[in-house]
Amino acid sequence: MAQSLHDTIAGRLQALEESGGRRFPRQVDSLPDGRCLLNGRELINFGSNDYLGLAHHPRVCDAFAKAASQQVGATASSLIVGRSSLHAQLEQRLAEFESCEAALLFPTGFAANVGAIQALATADDVVFSERENHASLIDGCRATRARVQIYDRHNLEDFVEQLKRSRDAHQHGFLITDGVFSMDGTVPPLKQLCDIADEFSLAVIIDEAHGTGVLGEHGRGACELAGVEERTFLRIGTLSKALGTLGGFAAGSRQTIEWLRNRARPQFFSTASPPAVCAAVLESLATVDSEPARRHKVCELAALGRDHAQSLGLNVLGDGPAPIIPILTGTDTAAVNLAKAAQENGWFIPAILPPTVAPGTSRLRISLTADHSTDDLKSLLKFVAGQLP
């Protein structure tokens, strides 16, 4: 039986490799200033989600090191003995940062999405999930016994008709969307979605993974940028992108957060994050407040990069405000070959292929950080333009 299963898995891997979809691990050492070390070569790193450059910030690293010198692991889940004073401080600080009553830490952003949705939606409810939502939101919907329906943010008229047909048959309804769609850097029409949610009594849940720390006047994300923070039921964020550390969180009303604390399985069945991570995040949040020039720079760089790419004739997907620039390549092979050529010439940039994106939309995804320079970006775009027909 076991050998038969091994043979089946081997065959599946072979088929995956033959189709060009198999992925292999790489060892990359992250360096300051938007660089990385790959196979002994220093490259300009356009694959990182460290949008504000905080993963190497001296004060963030010092805060982590100081706390880690006293304790490494949290030793237990948060509901047992794993929630230290640093965890409590961070949850309070995140609530203040998000202008919400309360916040709850999760081991990862993925766990936050799965755990929150699973804990909130029941068999009597209906969940409306955007068709390009992140895998963690999709898995969270699948983890419920609620009816799940897919909508398209580009066709809100059809979405309204869909709601008219099905909303009244369920007790509670949820509208779930990414705040920033990570494969193209675009923001959904949050005001219109909130209007629809108001009309049909839907609780709005936004995944702010790629917006937290970057978008909005205070860096709270796409909801702040769109002016809809008070119209959302729950906002979910990550600590592992712009904040440069590890973990996830949910922010909302006090009673909602207490319900998640008691019913979000990935939260209370997981060992809490190391206290040192909490210390680092506290310093990251302080830096977001004290150094707004970081988010201003990376957003300005993204706008400049999109304009420059288009002036070079590159096929840039979308026009979002996030520091993500997707360049369509036409074929999977073209994306892979271009990524390899870029690496050989000093740039690390990932090729994004199906099933991560829809067939026929393979792309290079340029992720920017505040540590990149205009010259870094322009030189890459010039190279890419010279490689594509």
N, C-alpha and C positions, 0 to 999 in steps of 0.2 A: 504493500500500500504506500509506504513512505517513498520507496524508489520510484513508483509510478508517478507520484506527485512531483518528485524532483525532475523526472523526465518531462512532465508537462510544463513545469516552470521553465526548464531549459529551452523547450520548443517555443514558448511564448517570448522569451528574451531574444531568441534568434529571429523570430518574426518581427519583433519590435526593431531590432537592429537593421534588418533588411529594408524595413519601411522608412528608415531614417529617423525614427522616433525615440531610439534608445538614448538615454542620457548617462554620462559617466562622471564620476566625482573628479573634481579638480582641487588642488591645494593652492589656496590664494592667501597670502598674508597681507592684511590691510595696513597701509602706511598713512601717515598724516599728509595733508595738503592734496587730497584727492588722488593719491597714488596707491599702487599695490605691487606686490612682488609675486610673480607667477613664473614657476620653473627657473628661478634665479634671475629673471629679468624684471626690471622696474618698468611698470606701465602706468599711463594715465588711466585712472579707473572710472569708467562711465557705467559701471554696473551696480554701484552701491546705492542703497536707500538712505545713507547717512546725510540727508539733505542739508543739515546745518553744520556738518563737520564736528559734531559733539562727541563722537566715539573716541576721538583722540584729544579732546579739549583738556588741557592740564588740570583745571579745577575739577572737572568731572572725574578724571582718572585719579586724582588725589583723594577725592571723597570716597571713591570705591576702595582704594587701597587702605585708607585709614580704617574703614569699617571692616574690611576683609581681614585685617590684622587681628581683629578681636573674635571673629566668627566667620565660618564659611557657609555651611548649609543651614537652612531654617529649621531642620530636624523633624518637622511634622507639617501637617496641613494647617491652614489658618484657623480652623475651628477647634483644633486640639491645642497645640502649644507653638504653632509656627508663625503667629502674627506678633512680631516684635514691635517695639516702640517706633522703629523706623517704618514698618509697614503702616502703622496707624497714622504717623505723620504724613506719609505719602498719600494715603487715601484722602486725608483731610485737604492736603495741598492740591490734589487733582480735582477735588470737588470745587475748591476756590478757583482754580484755573479755568474750569469749565463753567463756572457760575451756576452750579447745580447744588442741590441739597446734600448729595452724598456721592461717593464713588467706591468702587470695589475692584481690587486687584485680581488679575488672573495670571497664570504662568506664562501664557503667550496671547497674542492677539487672536490667533486661530481659536484657542480655547475660549476666549471671551465671546466671540461670535457664536460658536456652537453652543456654549453653555447658556448664554442669555436667551437665545431663541428657543432652545429646548425647554428651558424653565418657564417661559411665558406662554407659549402657544399650546393649546390643548386640542383634544379631538373635536370639540365643539366649534373650533375657530377656523378661520381661513387666513392664509398668508399669501401676500402678493409680492413676489420676488422679481427684481429686474433681471432680464435674460443674460446680462453680462456680469452679474455679481460674482464676487470672489468665491473661490471654492469653499472657504470656511462658512460663508453665509449659506451657500447651497447645502453643505453638510448639516448646518444647524437646522435648516428647514426639513431636511430628510429625517433628522433625529426626533421630530415631533410626530404626533398623530393627527396634526391639523391637515386640512386640505391645502395643498400648495398650488398656486397658479402663477404662471410666468407672464410678465408684462414687458412692453418695449418702451423705454423712455423717449424714443424717437416718434412714437405714435400714441400720444395721450388720448386722442379721440377713441381709438379702439380700446384703450384701457378703461375709459369711462363706460363704454358699452359693456365691457366685461364685468365691471362692478355692478352695473344695473341688473345684469342677469344672475349674479351669484352672491352678492354681499348679504342680502337679507336672509339667506338660508343658514347663516352662521352667527354665533353669539358675538365674538370679538373678531376684529379684522386687523391685520398688520400690514404695513407697507414697509418693505425692507430694501435698502439700496446702499451701494457704495457712495461715499461722499466724493471720492476721486476714483475713477476707473484706472487701475494701475497700468493697463496695457496701452492706454492712449493719453492718459493725463487729463482727461476731460471731467467736468463736473456736471451732474444731471441737473435738470431744471427744478431745483428744490422748491422754489416758491410755488410753481404750478403744482408740483406733487403734494405740497402741504395744503394747497387749496382743495385738491381732490380728496385728500385725507380728511379734511374738515367736513366736506360734503357727505362723505360716506362713512364717517366715524371710524377711521383707521388710526391705529397707533403707529407713529413713524419711528423707525429704528434706522439710524445712519451709522455706517462703518466709516470712521474718520481716519483709518490707518495712514493714508498718504496725505492727509490734510493737517493733522495735528502738528503744531509747531511751525507750520509753513504758511498756511492761508489765513486770511482775516487780519483785522487790525491788531489783534493781540496774539495771533498764531493759534487760535482755537480750531481752525479748520474750515471746511466748505460751508458748514452751517452758519458760522459767523460771517463768512464772506457774503453769503446769500441773505443774511438777516433773518434766519428762521430758527435760531436756537431755541426760543421759547415755544416753538410749535412742534418740537420733537418730543417723543416719549422717552427715548433712550439714545444716548450717543456712546459709541464704542470706539476705543482708540488703541493704538499700540505704543509701546515704549521703545520698540526696536528699530524704528526708522529715524525720523528727525530727532528724536530724543536720545538716540545713540546707545541704547542699553538693551534690555530684554524684558518682555512681559506685555500684558495687555490690561485694559481696564474698561469698566462700564460706568457711566455717569448719568444720574437721573434723580428722581424723587427719592426721599429717604425710605419710603415704604417699598418702592420697587427694588432698591439696592438691598434692603434687608431680605426681601423675598429671594433675590438671586443668591445672597449669601447662604441661604438655607436650602436652595433647590437647584443651583447651577452645578451640576455634577463635575465638570472639569475643574471647577474652582475648589470645592471642598473635598474632592477625592484626590487632589494633587498636593504634593508637598509645596509649601509656599516658596516664593522666590528667595534667594539669598538676601539677607539684610543689606549687604553691601550694594546690591543692585538698587535697592530703594534709596540708599544714600546718594548713589550716582544720579538717579532720576531727579531727586530733589535739587541737585546742583544743576542738572540740565534745564529744569523748569526755571530756576533762577536766572540762567543764562538766556533763555528765551525772552524773559522779561527785560533783562539788562542790556542785551545786545540785539535789538530789533534789526540792526543793519544786516545781520546774517540772513534773515528771511527775505528782507528787501533785495539783497544782492542776488540770491538764488532765483527769485521770481523774475527779476529784471533780466538775468542771464537766460532764463527759459524763453522769455518773450523775444529777446534778441536772437536766440538760437533758432526759434521757429521762423522768424522773418528771414534770417540769413539762409537757412536751409531752402526755403521757398524761392529765394532769389537765385539760388544755384540750380533750380529746377528739380529739387528732390520732392518726392511725394510724401508730404508730412500729413499724418492722420490727425484730424481734429484740431481744435484751437484752444485747448484747456489752459488754465492758469498755473497748473502744477509743474514742478521741475522735471517733467518727463517729456521727451521728444521722440515719438515713434516714426520711423522712416520705413515705408513699405518698400519691399524689394522685389515683389512679383512672384517669386517661387521660393520654396523651402531651401533648395540648393543654393540659390543666390544669397539668401540670408546667411547660411552657414559659411559659404566661401568668403563672403565679405567680412564676417566676423573674424575668420582666420587671418585674412589679409590685414585687417586692422591690427590684430594682435602682433603680427610679424613686424608691423611698422610703428609699434609703440603705444597702441591704445587697446584697452580692454572694453569691449562692448558686446553685450549678449545678443545672440540671435533668438528670437521668440517664434516658436513654431506651433502648429496644431499638435495636440488638442488645447494648448493654452490659449490660442487664438483660433478664430474660425478659419477653415480651409481657404486658401487663396489670399490670406492677409498676413503671411509671414513678414516679419519686420526686424529691424534693429531697434532696440529701445535704449535711448540715451538717457541715463539718470544723472542729474546734475547735483552738485553740492556747492555750498558757499565757498569751498576751498578751490574750486575750479576758476580759471581765468578766462577772459574772453578769447585770448589767443589759443588756449587749450581747446576750446569748443570750435572756434573757426577753423583751426587746422584739421580737426577731425572731419568736419562737414565738407571741407574742400577735398579731402581724401576720398570720402564716400562718394561725392559727386563725380569724381574722376574714375571711380570703379564701376558705377552703374551706367547702363546704356541710356 
